Amino acid sequence: MTSTASLAIADASPASAPASVSFDIESPLGTRSTTVTYERKGAGEPLLLLHGIGHHFQAWRPVTDILAADHDVIAVDLPGFGASAPLPGGVPYDLATVAPALGALCAALGVDRPHVAGNSLGGLLALEMGRVGLVRSVTALSPAGFWSETERRYAFGALRAMRAGAHALPLPAVARLSRSAAGRAALTGTIYARPARRSPDAVVAETVALREATGFEPTLAAGGSVRFTADVPGVPVTIAWGERDRLLLRRQGVRAKHTIPGARLVRLPGCGHVPMNDDPALVSRVILDTTRAGLRAAGTAELPAVSVG
């Protein structure tokens, strides 16, 4: 489909330093080039981490050190989010383009069929990558695409309200709000069940990421008609849902299980829509259980047990 192009490392010193890679993607307009920012750490089988709409790879930082004890962890800014470039003009932000583009990203990084974990939009992309055979296992945390039309409109309305708020607040006001637990709840309570646990600096950074995400509106436009209705055969799949998810209600997890009968459906007590910060140990355990299932399915020796509590 695509091939590696120029590998442009922004900072090749520490393994965990953000870096960038440029590569070719196939689109309805033909072959185009894009550049993605990512953070990479650890060693072992590769594990790709995909964030949700309006977020950035730093959403995974509460769990990356745990996961990196067993895996070569690659947390990416999706095209048009975080520090990644937007997709080239006219290239759609739809599943048919973005999921294969992530496969091309993996090829550019020298990674063959990684494990993948995704949250929200990232969970939907992870499932699509699993469906088309690009990955070894899938962990989807509150994935998009299993909503009713009413639920989708509610979620999109809440996301647009969050983005409007991020645009309306001057940066000094965001910084001031982030210094108190109540302020962090006001800024991020829609996506976290325990927003007070988020650091002030992280809240400021993700508010800026939401405000500046060039891919936000085109992703919502492409997502208006999205329903994930296919099975994901041949790889272990875990679908995990926060019991306190206020954006995509947990009953959507039951629909996901009906759609993908072989998937493991897991409750995340005390967690909201973005559960990595609410309970890093639990989320890490869920992901590692899935990657180990992928190793067993591939007939590979299991990884040693790891303590995440």
Disulfide bonds with the S-S distance in Angstrom:
none
